[in-house]
Amino acid sequence: MADKKFFQTAAPISIEAIAAMTGAVPVLRSGKNPDAARTFADVAPLSRAGDNDISFLDNIKYAETFGHSKAGACFVRVKYVDNAPPNMVLFVTEQPYYAYALTAQYFYPVAHISPSISPAAHIDETAKVGSGCRIDSGTVLGRNVKIGDNSWIGANTVISDGVEIGSNTIIGPLCSISHSIVGNHVIVHRGVHIGQDGFGFAPGRGSIIKVPQLGRVIIGDNVEIGSGTCIDRGAGPDTMIGAGSKIDNLVQIGHNVQIGRSVVVAAQTGIAGSTFVGDGVMIGGQVGISGHLNIGAGAKLAAQTGVMNDVPPGASFGGSPAVAIKDWHRQTIALAKIAGGKTE
């Protein structure tokens, strides 16, 4: 349960309203319908939830915890209904975690921005700041910067000349953004750096010289970028992050990379220059992807995968060098047998 010093909950919500919001069907283990007017006041994990809390079960590892939970309600798949405590309200859905997320968003909406411009911000006279914005102390807005309505620029963040940022976008503290166009409803967490030079160098005549990086970074709507991530601008073509994509902390995205819509990239992943990542791709933690590759739409890359060749659409790959996930499991089992280890 959230610490009230940092998080404030919304008003309690009824079973009827939860069902309408999530599409889940409320039932009791007995098969009877619960009182539609009953309300719940918060969300909480199964192990800590009480009678006024809503939880979820989306992983079989927690099935036993679910059976003993004191949660008043829980989002579950239909196959777990008979394992529930007798008085628990069950919101039956095939997407329990998604339904839980919608409910958690209700209780803990994004903080309302109180419009203000700190006198300690440094804003060029040519910069344009939309209505309802918050510009915190130490922020620097360069020449011809454009900030859309209701956006928030955190303390000590530098937005360089010519950058455009859309409406309802949050840029955390200690960020730097240059050579970029950022969409609406984007969240950039603290310490992110976007638009710096790509890693472009040309060896010759006994030395290495810099190749000018002349592209931009284009970030679509509803993108979220985690702390410490770096996104290089293009060398000529733009670096692009598609709408709805979610990028974790400490990710490196090289110049000219094009990431499609609704892509998920976990922490400590590196994507080398000029690689194309299709829509809906899911990339695990510490994945390394070589440059000039094509990762097909809907592909999945297991954690610590080393990708050196194209990945077909919809394929699941793992290992280093990356192979089809079934082949990777076979390799792991075979190697364990050779080494005399366990294959469990």
N, C-alpha and C positions, 0 to 999 in steps of 0.2 A: 504494500500500500504506500502511496506517495507521501512524502514528507510535506506537511502542510506549510512549512516555512517557505517552500519553493513552488508548490503546486496548489492551485485552488480548484475545487471541483464545481461543476455545474449543479443545478438542482436535481433531485432524484427523478428518475424516469420510470414510467410504468411498463409492465409487460406488453401491453398493447402497443405502446409507442416503440419499444425495442423491436417487436416483430415487424412493424411497419417500416422501420428504418433499415433493418438488416435482411428482411425476407425470411428469417428463420421461423419455424413453427413451434410455439410453446406447448409443451406437454409435461405430464408427470409420468414417472415410471409405471404407475398403475394404469396408464392410458387415459386418465381423466384430464380435463382441461383445467389449468390453474386459473386463479382469479385474475382477470385481465387488468384490474385496477391496482394490483399490488405493485409497489415501487421498489427500486433498488438505488443505492446511494453512491456506489463506487465500483471499480474493477480491481481485481487482485488475483495473484497466483493461486492455484488450487491448494497449495500447502498452507497458505496464510489467510485465505478468504473466510469471511464470516457470513452470517445469515443475510446481511444486507448487501453483499457483494456479488458481482458477476465474474465468472472465470471462463476458461475454455480448455478443451482437450483436443489437441491436434497431433499428438505424438504418442504412439503405443507405449513408450517408455514410462509415461505418467498415468497409465491405466489404473495401477494399484492406488496411487495417490488420489485419483479421481474417485475411486470407490469409497475412500474414507474421508473425502473432503467435506468441510463444513460450509462450503459456498452455498449461498441461497439459490444461485442459478448458474448454468454453465452452457456454453455453446458446444455441441457435440454432433458427431455423425450418428445416424440412426442405429448403426450396429453396436453402439455402446450404451444404448438406452437401458438395457436390462442390467448393466453393471453400476448404475447410478445409485446413490443413497436414496431412500424412499421418498423424502420430502423435497428433494432438490428439483427446482424448475429447470427443465431441459429445453433449450432452444435448438431444435434439430435443423441442421444445415449441412450441406456437403462442403462448405467452406468456413469452418468454425473460426479459424484464425482471422480471416478477412472480416467476418461478422464481429468478432471481438474488437478488431482495430476500429471499425466504424463506431462501436459503442464507446471505446476509450477516447476517440476523438470528440464524441459528444461531451464526455465528462471533463476532458482536458483540451479544449480548443486552442488553436494558436493564439498566443498572447496578443491582445489588442494594442496597436501602436498608438501612442500618444504623440501627436504631431509636435515637433520642436526642432529647432536648429540651434545647436550649441554655439555660443559666442566664441568658443575655442576651436571651432571648425575653420578650415581654410578653404574658401569657396571662390573660385575664379569668377570674375564679373560676367564672363560669357557662359558660365554653366547655367543649366536650366533645371530647377528642382520642382517636381510636380506638387500638387496640393496634398495635404495630409501626410507628408513625409516626416521622418525622424532622421536627423543627421547628428551623430554623436560627437563628443569632444575629440579633437585631434584628427578628425577626418580631413582628407585633402581631396577636393574635386578640381580637376584640371580644366584646361580650356575646352569649351564646347562640349563638356559632359552633359548628358541628358539622363535625368532620373525620373521615372514614371510615378504616377500618383500612388500614395499610400505605401511607399517603400521605406526601408529602414537600412541605413548604412552605419555599421558599428564603429566603435571608437578606434582611432588610429589606423583606419583603413585608407588606402590610397587608390583613388580612381583616376587613372591617367587621362591625358588629353583625348577627346573624341569618343570615349567609351559611352555606349548607350545601355541603360538598364531599364527594364520594363516596370510595369505596375505591380504592386503587391508582392514585391521581391524583398528578401531579407539577405543582406550581406553582413556577415559577422565581423567582429573586431579583428584587427591585425591581418587583414587581407590586402592583396594588391591585385588590381585588374587593369590591364592595358590591352589595346588593339582588339577589343571585344565588343560583341553585341549580345546582351543577355536578355532573355525573354521575361514573360510575366509569371508570377507565382513561383519563382525560383528561390531555393534556399541554398546559400553558400555559407558553410560553417566557418568557424574562426581559423585563421592561419592558412587559408587557401591562396594559391598564387596562380593567376590565369593570364595568359597572353604574353609571357616572357619568350625570349628567343627559343626556337627549336634547336635541337642538337645537330647543327649543320656545319660540317667542315670538309674542306677539300685538301687532300695531301698532294704534294708535288714540289719539284725543285728543292727537295731537302727540307721542306717546312710544311706546316699545316695552316691553311688560311680559312677564315670565317666566310661562310656563305650567307649573304643577307637573307633574313627571314621576312618575307614580304606579305604573308597572309594574315588572317585574323582568326579569332575563336568565335564561333557562333553557337550559342547555347539556347535550346528550345524552351518552351513553356513547361512548367511543373517539373523541372529537373532539380535534384538535390545532390549536393557535392560535400563530402565529408572533410573534416579537419586535416590539414597537412597535405592535401592533394595538390598536384601541380599539373596544369594543362598548358602545353606549349602552343604558341600560335603557328600557323602554317608557314611553310617555306615559300609557297606561291599559292597553291590551293589552300582553302581554309581548313582549320581543324573544326569539326562539328560534333556536337552532342545533341542527340535527338530528343524530342519532347517526351517527358515522362520517365526518363532514365534516372537511375539512382546509383551514385558513385560513393563508395565507402571512404574511410580515412586512408591517408598515405598511399594514394594511387598516383602513378605517373602515366600521363597520356602524351605521347610524342606528337611532333608536328605532322600535319596532314591527316591524322587519324580521323575517321568518320565513324561515329557510333550512332546506331539507329535508334528507333523509338522503343521506350520501355525496356531498356537493357539494364541489367543489374551487375555491378562490378564490385566484388568484395575487396577487403583491405589488402594492401601491399602488392597489388597487381601492377604490372608494368606492360604497357602496350606500345610497341615501337612504331616508328613513323610510317605513314602511308598505309596502314592496315585498315580494312573495312570490317566493321562489326555489324551484322544484320539486326533487324528488329527482334526483340524478345530474347536475345541471348542472355544466358546466365553464366557468370564467370566467378569461380570460387576464389578464396584467398590465396595470395602469393603465386598467382598464375603469371607466367612470363610468355608474352606473345611477340614473336619476331616481326620485323617490318615487311610491308608489301604483301600481306596475306589477306585472305577473304574468309571470315568466320560467318558461315551461313545463318540465316534467320532461324531462331529457335534452338540453336545449338546450346549444349551445356558442357562446361569445362570444370572438371573436378579440381579441388584445391591442389596447389603446387604443380599443376600441369605445365609442361614446357612445350609450347606450340611452335613448330618449325615449318609446318605446311598448312595448306588450306583445310578447313573443317567444313564438311557438307552441312546443308541445312538440316536442322532437327537432330543431328548426331550428338551423342554423348562421348566425350573423350577424357582420358586421364593418363597420368604417367609422363615421364620425360626421357626420350621424346614422346610426344603425345600419340596415343593409339586409341582405337575404339575401346570404350569402357570395358566390354567383356574381355577383350584381349589383354587389357591391363590387369584385370583380376586374375586371369589365367597366368600371366607372367609373375604376378606376386605370389601365387600359390606354388608355381614351379620353383621359383627362387627359394622360397621357404623350405621346400622339400630338399633341394640341393644342399642347403645350408644346415639341414637337420633340425630346423625350427618348427614351431607349431604353425598350422595353417588355419586355425580357427579365426 
